[in-house]
Amino acid sequence: MNASKKPVTTFGPDFPFAYDDWISHPKGLGQIPESRHGAKVAIIGSGAAGMVAGYELMRMGVRPIVYESGQFGGRLRSQPFEGVDGVIAELGGMRFPISSTGFYHYVDKVGLKSEPFPNPLTEAAGSTVIDLEGETLYA
C-alpha cells in the first residue's frame, strides 16, 4: 500500500466492514452467472468509483459501458500550467488518509504514485508562509 506499510482498517458507523480484506481477496468481489457473461452494464460517471466499478465488473465477465457528461476523471483532475514544464496543479480530490485502504488498493493496482499532502507545518510542506493582518510569518 502506498500510504503506509501496514494496512489500516477503519471501523465505525460509516465503515463497519473490512473492505480492504474483501477487495484484495483472490476470488474477487463476487460472481455473475455464466448465462449473463458478456452482458452490457451501464456505468454512470468516469471518476474513480466508476472506473473501479467497471474494472470489477469486467473481472466478473460483463461488459461495462461508461457514460460521462463532462470531463473524464470525475473529481480527480490535474491541470498543467501553460508555458511551464512539469508544474501541475491538482484541482480535484487531493487528501486521502491512510485509512482509505480501498482507494490505495486500486492506486497500487494501477501503479500510481502518491505523495503526502503538504499540510501546513508538516515535512511534506517544506515551509509554511502565513500572512496575518499584514504581517508575514514563516514556520
N, C-alpha and C positions, 0 to 999 in steps of 0.2 A: 504494500500500500504506500502511495506517495507521501501522504500526510504524516505518517508515523510508522515505526517499525512494528508495533504491536497493535492489532485492531482494537478499536474502542466501540463498544455497542452501547447505545443509549436506550434505556428503558424508561418509560414514563407514559403519561396519558396518550400522547401522540405516537409513541413508538414502543408498543408493548410486545414487539416481536423481534427476534434476531434475524433481520433481513440479510445481514452480511453472510450468515451461515447458509441461508436459503438460496441466495443468488449465486453463490460460489459452489453449490453442490454439483458434482459431476453429472447427475441426471438432468440438470436443468430445472426450470421453473414449473414445468408441467408437461402434459401431453395433449395432443389433438387427435381425435380418432382418424385412422388412416383414410377413411372414406372422405374426410374433409381436407386432406393434404392437397395443396395447390390452390385452395380456395382464396379468393381475394378478400383482404381485410383493409378497411379504411383507417388510416392514422391521420388525425387532425392535428396539425402543427409539427414543425420540423425542429423544435427545440430539443433539449437533452432528453426529456421524458418521451417525446415522440420517437426519437431515434432509438432509444433503448427499447421501447415497445416494439418497434419494427424489427430490431435485431433479434429480440427474444421470440417474436412470432415466426421469423424466418427459421430459427433453430427448431421450432416445433413443426415446421413443414408447410406453413401457409405463405401467401404472397402479399405482404403489406404494400399498400399504395399510400404515399404520403401526400397530403393536401396542405398547402401553405398559402395564406392570403397575403403575407407581407414578405419580410426578409427571412431567408433561411437562417436557422440557428436559434430562433426564439430570443431569450434574454441574453444568450451568450453572443457577444458582439465585440470584435476587435477592430479598431479603426486606425490605419496607418496615417501619420501626419504627412501631408503633401510637402514635397521638397526636402524631407529629412529622412534619410535612410535609417531603418532599424528602430525608429521611435514609433511605438504603438500605444494608443490609449484604449483601455478596457472600458467599454461603455455599458456593459451588461453585468450579469452576476459575477461577483469577484470574491466574495468571502465564503469559504466552505470550511466549516470546522472539522477537526479530526474525527468527530463523531459521525460525520456524513460518510459512513463506510460504504453504503450503496453507491454513492456518487464516485468515490475513489476506486471502487471495484471496476467500474466502467472506464474511468480515466486510465487506470493501469492496463486494462484490456486493449485499449486502442493506442497505448504508448504515448499519451500526452504527458507533458512535463508540467509540474505545478511548483509554485514557489510561495513562500509565506507572504501573506498580505502585509504591506508596510504600515501597520497601525502606528500611530504616534508613540514615541518612546520605546519602540521595540527594535531589536537588532536589524530586522528587515527594513526598517525605515531609514537607516543610516543616520540622518539628523532630522530634527523636527524644528520648524520655524513657526512661531505663533505671533501674529500681530494683534495686540490687545490695546485698544484705546490709543492708537498711535505709537505705541512702544513695541519694538521688535524684540522678541525673546527667542533665544536658541537653547534647545535642550539636547 
